Amino acid sequence: MAAFVTTPFNKTRLKAIETFNATLKECFGNEFITEKMFCDLWMDRLTKDSYVIADGWYDPPPRGTAVLSATANDCSRISFSTLRTPEYWPSDRLIRWNDGLLYVYCSPVSKLDGVPGDFAVTLYFGRNLGIRQHFLTAHRAVRKLLESIEPEQTSITIFTNSQAIFEQYRLQNTVISISDTTPLDLGHTFPRVNPPKLSDHLTEDQRNSIRRGRLFLNGNSEWHIAEDLQFTIEPQLRCVNHSELPQVTFHYLARKNNGSIELQDDVEKLLGAYDLLSS
């Protein structure tokens, strides 16, 4: 069984979640807050940390950030294929706090060690029982996958196991990466940027070095989990039997440390705050 860390090993990701949570508390219930307004408030807050490059490496979307709002009756906005497409960039759409869904993503980079601190999550604020059950089922499946990861496994073993687990729960992973030779994947590694060359903003070459340097968890490429190599587990899950249900994303971070797998599960505090955690 994997060991879940209590002290996150990626401080940039932790700061991204902290600033998102603060922005969420500031904006929650304000019916005039748009996706773009929320995005800018969040990134401006994250920029105040002098050790973080807030405008991230995954650009486009602008600022390397996504804030997407949807409703229970129309989940299409958060059931995207890729955030690169302009229609899925933060817009003037109002965020629905009473009954809506919210998907967020950011891709900051640490100035100290040059490691990205990506974070993403889907939240639901309404009371629709079908949607809530879908969240719980998806979370239960992802937790089962996380707890199955062993340090001696290869990337393709983890990916293959994920496909079997998701099928068991009648879920389908839909992650698409236009940078990967195999479109469907489960996550990827975090390549480092040389810290002495970092400033307040990433250059295009630096963004490309991260983008092109990633190793993917997919059905074709196979690599071993090296010591201290950070990689994401970030499925985008849809229900096989009910296509009207939203795409749900839980974004975790893992690494091998002293021969054991450690997981950064800080996203669960957000999920727990809205009763979206399975037992």
C-alpha positions as CSV (number, residue, x, y, z in Angstrom):
1,M,0.0,0.0,0.0
2,A,1.2,3.5,-0.8
3,A,2.1,5.9,2.0
4,F,0.2,9.1,2.0
5,V,2.4,12.0,3.1
6,T,1.2,14.4,5.7
7,T,3.7,17.1,4.8
8,P,3.5,17.9,1.0
9,F,6.7,17.6,-0.8
10,N,5.8,20.1,-3.6
11,K,5.4,23.5,-1.9
12,T,4.5,25.3,-5.1
13,R,1.5,23.1,-5.5
14,L,0.5,23.6,-1.9
15,K,0.7,27.4,-2.4
16,A,-1.5,27.1,-5.5
17,I,-4.1,25.2,-3.5
18,E,-3.9,27.7,-0.6
19,T,-4.4,30.7,-2.8
20,F,-7.2,29.0,-4.7
21,N,-9.0,28.2,-1.5
22,A,-8.6,31.8,-0.3
23,T,-9.9,33.1,-3.6
24,L,-12.8,30.7,-3.4
25,K,-13.7,31.9,0.1
26,E,-13.5,35.5,-1.1
27,C,-15.7,35.0,-4.2
28,F,-18.2,32.3,-3.0
29,G,-21.7,33.5,-3.3
30,N,-20.9,36.6,-5.3
31,E,-23.2,36.3,-8.3
32,F,-21.2,38.8,-10.4
33,I,-17.9,36.9,-10.4
34,T,-16.9,35.6,-13.8
35,E,-14.5,32.8,-14.7
36,K,-11.9,35.4,-15.9
37,M,-12.3,37.6,-12.8
38,F,-11.8,34.5,-10.5
39,C,-8.8,33.5,-12.6
40,D,-7.1,36.9,-12.3
41,L,-7.8,37.2,-8.6
42,W,-6.3,33.8,-8.0
43,M,-3.2,34.3,-10.1
44,D,-2.6,37.8,-8.7
45,R,-2.8,36.3,-5.2
46,L,-0.4,33.5,-6.1
47,T,2.0,36.1,-7.7
48,K,2.5,37.6,-4.3
49,D,4.7,34.6,-3.3
50,S,8.2,35.7,-4.4
51,Y,9.3,32.1,-4.8
52,V,6.6,31.1,-7.3
53,I,6.1,31.9,-11.0
54,A,2.4,32.1,-11.0
55,D,1.7,32.4,-14.7
56,G,2.4,28.8,-15.5
57,W,4.1,26.6,-18.1
58,Y,0.9,25.2,-19.6
59,D,0.2,28.1,-21.9
60,P,-2.2,28.4,-23.6
61,P,-4.6,28.8,-21.8
62,P,-3.6,32.4,-20.8
63,R,-1.5,32.5,-17.6
64,G,-1.4,28.7,-17.7
65,T,-4.6,28.6,-15.8
66,A,-8.2,27.4,-16.3
67,V,-11.4,28.4,-14.5
68,L,-14.5,26.8,-16.0
69,S,-18.1,27.0,-14.6
70,A,-20.9,24.6,-15.6
71,T,-24.4,23.7,-14.4
72,A,-26.0,20.4,-13.5
73,N,-28.2,20.7,-16.6
74,D,-25.3,21.4,-19.0
75,C,-21.9,20.0,-18.0
76,S,-20.3,20.4,-21.4
77,R,-18.1,23.3,-20.4
78,I,-16.1,21.2,-17.9
79,S,-16.3,18.1,-20.1
80,F,-13.5,19.4,-22.4
81,S,-11.0,17.5,-24.4
82,T,-8.1,20.0,-24.1
83,L,-7.6,23.3,-22.4
84,R,-5.6,24.5,-25.4
85,T,-8.8,25.3,-27.3
86,P,-9.9,29.0,-26.8
87,E,-13.5,28.1,-26.0
88,Y,-12.2,26.5,-22.8
89,W,-10.2,29.6,-21.6
90,P,-11.5,31.7,-18.7
91,S,-14.4,33.8,-20.0
92,D,-17.1,36.3,-19.0
93,R,-19.4,33.4,-18.0
94,L,-20.7,33.9,-14.4
95,I,-19.9,31.2,-11.9
96,R,-22.9,29.4,-10.4
97,W,-22.4,29.0,-6.7
98,N,-25.8,27.5,-5.6
99,D,-26.0,24.6,-8.0
100,G,-23.0,24.7,-10.3
101,L,-19.8,22.9,-11.0
102,L,-16.3,24.4,-11.1
103,Y,-13.2,23.1,-12.7
104,V,-9.9,24.8,-12.1
105,Y,-6.3,24.2,-13.1
106,C,-3.0,26.1,-12.8
107,S,0.6,25.3,-13.6
108,P,3.0,27.5,-11.6
109,V,6.7,26.8,-11.3
110,S,9.1,27.1,-8.3
111,K,11.9,29.6,-8.6
112,L,13.8,27.7,-6.0
113,D,14.1,24.3,-7.7
114,G,12.5,24.8,-11.1
115,V,9.9,22.1,-10.5
116,P,6.2,22.7,-11.6
117,G,3.4,22.7,-9.0
118,D,0.4,21.8,-11.1
119,F,-3.0,21.5,-9.4
120,A,-6.5,20.7,-10.7
121,V,-9.8,19.8,-9.3
122,T,-13.5,19.6,-10.1
123,L,-16.0,20.8,-7.4
124,Y,-19.7,20.6,-7.2
125,F,-21.8,23.0,-5.1
126,G,-25.3,21.6,-5.7
127,R,-27.4,18.8,-4.2
128,N,-28.2,16.6,-7.2
129,L,-27.8,13.1,-5.8
130,G,-26.8,11.5,-9.2
131,I,-23.9,14.0,-9.6
132,R,-22.8,13.6,-6.0
133,Q,-22.8,9.8,-6.3
134,H,-20.8,10.1,-9.5
135,F,-18.2,12.2,-7.6
136,L,-18.0,9.6,-4.9
137,T,-17.6,6.7,-7.3
138,A,-14.9,8.5,-9.2
139,H,-13.0,9.3,-6.0
140,R,-13.3,5.8,-4.8
141,A,-11.8,4.5,-8.0
142,V,-8.9,6.9,-8.0
143,R,-8.1,6.1,-4.4
144,K,-8.0,2.4,-5.2
145,L,-5.6,3.2,-8.0
146,L,-3.4,5.4,-5.8
147,E,-3.2,2.7,-3.1
148,S,-2.2,0.1,-5.6
149,I,0.9,1.9,-6.9
150,E,4.2,0.2,-5.9
151,P,7.7,1.6,-6.3
152,E,8.9,-1.2,-8.6
153,Q,6.1,-0.8,-11.1
154,T,6.7,0.8,-14.5
155,S,4.6,3.5,-16.0
156,I,2.8,1.2,-18.3
157,T,1.8,-1.1,-15.5
158,I,0.3,1.8,-13.5
159,F,-1.6,2.9,-16.6
160,T,-2.9,-0.6,-17.5
161,N,-4.0,-1.1,-13.9
162,S,-5.9,2.3,-14.0
163,Q,-7.8,1.2,-17.0
164,A,-8.9,-2.0,-15.3
165,I,-10.0,-0.2,-12.1
166,F,-11.9,2.5,-14.0
167,E,-13.7,-0.2,-16.0
168,Q,-14.7,-1.9,-12.8
169,Y,-16.4,1.2,-11.7
170,R,-18.0,1.9,-15.1
171,L,-15.8,4.9,-15.6
172,Q,-13.8,6.1,-18.6
173,N,-10.6,8.2,-18.5
174,T,-10.7,10.8,-21.2
175,V,-7.4,12.7,-20.7
176,I,-6.0,13.9,-24.0
177,S,-2.5,15.5,-24.5
178,I,-1.6,17.0,-27.8
179,S,2.0,16.8,-26.7
180,D,1.9,13.1,-26.2
181,T,2.5,10.6,-29.1
182,T,-0.4,8.5,-27.5
183,P,-3.4,10.8,-26.9
184,L,-4.9,9.0,-23.9
185,D,-2.8,9.2,-20.7
186,L,-3.2,9.1,-16.9
187,G,-0.5,11.7,-16.0
188,H,3.1,12.7,-16.5
189,T,6.4,13.6,-14.9
190,F,7.5,17.0,-13.8
191,P,10.7,18.0,-15.7
192,R,12.8,20.7,-14.0
193,V,13.9,24.1,-15.3
194,N,17.3,25.4,-14.4
195,P,16.6,27.6,-11.4
196,P,19.4,30.2,-12.0
197,K,17.8,31.0,-15.3
198,L,14.3,31.7,-13.9
199,S,12.8,35.1,-13.4
200,D,9.3,36.3,-12.6
201,H,8.0,34.9,-16.0
202,L,8.8,31.8,-18.0
203,T,10.2,32.2,-21.4
204,E,8.7,30.3,-24.3
205,D,11.8,28.1,-24.4
206,Q,11.4,27.3,-20.7
207,R,7.7,26.4,-21.2
208,N,8.6,24.2,-24.1
209,S,11.3,22.4,-22.2
210,I,8.8,21.4,-19.6
211,R,6.2,20.5,-22.2
212,R,8.5,18.4,-24.2
213,G,10.5,16.9,-21.3
214,R,7.5,15.1,-19.8
215,L,7.3,11.3,-19.6
216,F,3.7,10.2,-19.9
217,L,1.7,7.4,-18.1
218,N,0.1,5.8,-21.2
219,G,-0.3,2.5,-22.9
220,N,2.8,2.7,-25.1
221,S,5.7,4.4,-23.3
222,E,7.4,2.5,-20.5
223,W,9.7,4.0,-17.9
224,H,10.8,3.2,-14.3
225,I,9.9,5.4,-11.3
226,A,13.2,7.0,-10.5
227,E,14.0,8.2,-6.9
228,D,12.5,11.7,-6.2
229,L,10.9,11.9,-9.7
230,Q,7.6,13.6,-9.3
231,F,4.6,12.5,-11.5
232,T,0.9,13.3,-11.6
233,I,-2.1,11.0,-11.4
234,E,-4.8,13.1,-13.0
235,P,-7.6,11.1,-14.7
236,Q,-10.6,12.9,-16.2
237,L,-13.4,10.5,-15.5
238,R,-16.8,10.2,-17.2
239,C,-19.5,7.7,-16.4
240,V,-19.9,5.0,-19.1
241,N,-23.6,4.5,-18.5
242,H,-24.7,8.1,-18.1
243,S,-23.2,10.5,-20.6
244,E,-25.1,13.4,-19.1
245,L,-23.0,13.3,-15.9
246,P,-20.0,15.7,-15.7
247,Q,-16.4,14.9,-16.4
248,V,-14.7,14.8,-13.0
249,T,-11.0,15.5,-12.3
250,F,-8.9,14.7,-9.2
251,H,-5.3,15.7,-9.5
252,Y,-2.7,14.0,-7.3
253,L,1.1,14.1,-7.1
254,A,3.4,11.1,-6.4
255,R,7.1,10.4,-6.1
256,K,9.4,7.6,-4.9
257,N,11.3,8.5,-1.8
258,N,13.7,6.2,-0.1
259,G,12.3,3.3,-2.0
260,S,8.6,4.0,-1.1
261,I,5.8,5.7,-3.0
262,E,4.7,9.0,-1.4
263,L,1.4,10.7,-2.5
264,Q,0.6,14.4,-2.1
265,D,-3.2,14.3,-1.6
266,D,-3.8,17.9,-0.5
267,V,-6.6,18.2,-3.0
268,E,-8.7,16.1,-0.7
269,K,-9.1,19.0,1.8
270,L,-11.0,20.8,-0.9
271,L,-13.1,17.8,-1.9
272,G,-13.9,17.2,1.8
273,A,-15.1,20.7,2.3
274,Y,-17.9,20.1,-0.2
275,D,-18.7,16.5,0.9
276,L,-17.2,15.0,-2.3
277,L,-14.9,12.4,-0.6
278,S,-15.8,8.7,-0.6
279,S,-15.6,6.7,2.6
